């Protein structure tokens, strides 16, 4: 920072304000690669979520969300300070430096906006993963309901009652099997029509 400041003598004549500008500019610029890295990671997660291959990157999404919150926590305290330096008359800050502080403030606000957008994208990805999990749970519930029908009928016939009317009927066994199959087919059609299968 010192070498960079020494290469700009026109700024150094503004005194300590130029040093303060160099520090704030360095702090804001040093977060830019972090945000670019986060953008790349969020893009990779989006590709996983919407790939249709059934990946479940919930843990990675939560990890990235935590990183985004850390970056936001690092940047947000600078907003009020740089706003004041850029837009108000501050004692001990040279007038000519306001334009430079405005530039740093604008850069900071673009970064804060990106961080907020990344947070929103991660929340949307997490919602999409939740929707997919709900769809999977509906499929599991539908198949469990379909399989419950033959299980229940087989359980009734497995109790070995003596007085069941269809026991004496020679078509009782095929009729029970046909009932099981018919009810399972009807349930399967119903679940498909409501989008559970």
C-alpha positions in Angstrom: 0.0 0.0 0.0 2.8 2.4 0.8 4.5 1.8 -2.5 1.3 2.3 -4.3 0.6 5.5 -2.4 4.1 6.8 -3.2 3.4 6.3 -6.9 0.5 8.8 -6.6 2.1 12.0 -5.2 -1.0 14.0 -6.3 -3.0 12.0 -3.7 -0.3 12.2 -1.0 -0.5 16.0 -1.0 -4.0 15.5 0.5 -2.3 14.2 3.7 -3.6 11.5 6.0 -6.8 11.3 3.9 -4.8 9.7 1.1 -3.5 7.0 3.4 -7.0 6.4 4.8 -8.2 6.0 1.2 -5.4 3.6 0.3 -6.3 1.5 3.4 -10.0 1.4 2.7 -9.4 0.7 -1.0 -7.1 -2.2 -0.2 -9.5 -3.7 2.4 -12.4 -3.5 -0.1 -10.3 -4.8 -3.1 -8.9 -7.7 -1.0 -12.5 -9.1 -0.6 -13.1 -9.2 -4.4 -11.3 -12.5 -5.0 -13.2 -14.1 -2.1 -16.5 -13.0 -3.7 -15.4 -14.3 -7.1 -14.6 -17.7 -5.5 -17.9 -17.8 -3.8 -19.7 -17.0 -7.1 -17.9 -19.9 -8.8 -18.8 -22.2 -5.9 -22.5 -21.1 -6.0 -22.5 -21.7 -9.8 -21.2 -25.3 -9.3 -23.9 -25.9 -6.6 -26.6 -24.6 -9.0 -25.3 -27.0 -11.7 -25.6 -29.9 -9.2 -29.1 -28.9 -8.0 -30.6 -28.5 -11.4 -28.6 -31.3 -13.1 -31.5 -33.8 -12.7 -29.0 -36.4 -11.5 -30.5 -36.4 -8.0 -27.5 -34.9 -6.2 -28.2 -33.6 -2.7 -25.7 -30.8 -2.0 -27.4 -29.6 1.2 -24.2 -29.7 3.3 -22.3 -27.7 0.7 -25.1 -25.1 0.4 -25.1 -24.6 4.1 -21.3 -24.3 4.1 -21.4 -21.7 1.3 -24.2 -19.9 3.1 -22.1 -19.6 6.2 -19.2 -18.3 4.1 -21.4 -15.7 2.4 -22.6 -14.6 5.8 -19.0 -14.2 7.0 -18.2 -12.0 4.0 -21.3 -10.0 4.5 -20.4 -9.5 8.2 -16.9 -8.3 7.1 -18.2 -5.8 4.5 -21.3 -4.4 6.2 -19.5 -2.3 8.9 -17.6 -0.5 6.1 -20.8 0.7 4.4 -21.8 3.4 6.9 -18.2 4.6 7.3 -17.5 4.8 3.6 -20.8 6.5 2.9 -19.9 9.2 5.4 -16.4 9.6 3.9 -17.8 9.7 0.4 -20.9 11.9 0.8 -20.4 14.2 3.9 -17.9 16.7 4.9 -15.7 15.0 7.5 -13.2 16.8 9.6 -9.6 16.0 8.8 -10.6 14.5 5.4 -9.4 16.6 2.4 -12.2 17.7 0.1 -10.5 16.3 -3.0 -10.5 12.8 -1.5 -14.3 12.6 -1.4 -14.4 11.6 -5.1 -11.9 8.8 -4.4 -13.9 7.6 -1.3 -17.0 7.7 -3.5 -15.3 5.3 -5.9 -14.4 2.9 -3.1 -17.9 3.2 -1.7 -19.4 2.3 -5.1 -17.1 -0.7 -5.4 -18.1 -1.8 -1.9 -21.8 -1.5 -2.6 -21.5 -3.6 -5.8 -19.8 -6.2 -3.7 -22.4 -6.1 -1.0 -25.1 -6.4 -3.7 -23.3 -9.5 -5.1 -23.1 -11.0 -1.6 -26.8 -10.5 -1.1 -27.6 -12.0 -4.5 -25.4 -15.0 -3.7 -27.3 -15.5 -0.4 -30.6 -15.4 -2.3 -29.4 -17.8 -4.9 -28.2 -20.2 -2.2 -31.6 -19.9 -0.5 -33.4 -20.7 -3.8 -31.1 -23.7 -4.3 -31.9 -25.0 -0.8 -35.6 -24.6 -1.5 -35.2 -26.6 -4.8 -33.4 -29.4 -2.8 -36.3 -29.4 -0.3 -38.9 -29.6 -3.1 -37.0 -32.6 -4.6 -36.9 -34.3 -1.2 -40.7 -33.7 -0.8 -41.2 -35.3 -4.2 -39.1 -38.3 -3.2 -41.1 -38.6 0.1 -44.4 -38.5 -1.9 -43.2 -41.4 -4.1 -42.1 -43.4 -1.1 -45.5 -42.8 0.6 -47.4 -43.7 -2.5 -45.5 -47.0 -3.0 -45.9 -47.8 0.7 -49.7 -47.2 0.4 -49.9 -49.5 -2.6 -48.0 -52.2 -0.9 -50.1 -51.9 2.2 -53.2 -53.2 0.4 -51.9 -56.7 -0.4 -50.1 -56.8 3.0 -53.4 -56.1 4.8 -55.4 -58.6 2.7 -52.7 -61.3 3.1 -52.7 -60.5 6.9 -56.4 -61.1 7.1 -56.2 -64.4 5.2 -53.2 -65.4 7.2 -55.2 -65.5 10.5 -56.6 -68.9 9.6 -60.2 -68.2 10.5 -62.6 -71.1 10.1 -65.7 -69.2 9.1 -64.7 -67.1 6.1 -67.3 -67.5 3.3 -64.8 -67.5 0.5 -62.8 -70.4 2.0 -65.3 -72.9 0.8 -65.6 -71.2 -2.6 -63.2 -72.8 -5.2 -62.5 -69.3 -6.7 -61.8 -67.6 -3.3 -58.0 -67.7 -3.7 -58.0 -66.3 -7.2 -60.6 -63.7 -6.3 -58.5 -62.5 -3.3 -55.4 -62.2 -5.6 -57.5 -60.4 -8.3 -58.8 -58.0 -5.7 -55.3 -57.2 -4.5 -54.1 -56.6 -8.0 -57.1 -54.5 -9.0 -56.9 -52.3 -5.9 -53.1 -51.8 -6.4 -53.7 -50.8 -10.1 -56.4 -48.3 -9.1 -54.2 -46.8 -6.4 -51.3 -46.6 -8.8 -53.4 -44.8 -11.4 -54.7 -42.4 -8.8 -51.2 -41.6 -7.5 -50.0 -41.0 -11.0 -52.9 -38.7 -11.8 -52.1 -36.5 -8.8 -48.4 -36.4 -9.6 -47.1 -38.6 -6.7 -45.7 -41.2 -9.1 
